[in-house]
Amino acid sequence: MKNTLVINYEVKDDGKLYLDFGSKDKINYTELLTVLVSSVSMTIRIIGEKSSPETEGVVFRDVINHLQKEFVNPNSFDDLKVVK
């Protein structure tokens, strides 16, 4: 069974990135995380193949640092809205 995930995003005047998964169906969050993490991994690997393994390592560390900053900052998800 083929599934589709469309992510709409917008960078607003406040500099924040707003995501909309736009699903009208109930989202399976475990599956969503698997798809997103796999996509990030694939993107990092493509960057490494197009440039160098060192660049791949730098991008990987940048992603991990970004995740850490998001979860350490208590205001990161103040505007999170989950529609059930």
Number of C-alpha atoms within 10 A of each C-alpha: 2 3 4 6 11 9 10 10 11 11 10 9 7 6 8 10 10 12 12 12 12 12 12 8 7 8 12 8 9 8 10 13 11 11 13 12 12 12 12 14 14 12 15 19 19 13 16 18 12 10 11 12 14 10 16 19 15 12 17 18 12 12 15 11 11 12 11 11 12 13 11 10 9 9 9 12 10 7 8 9 8 6 8 7
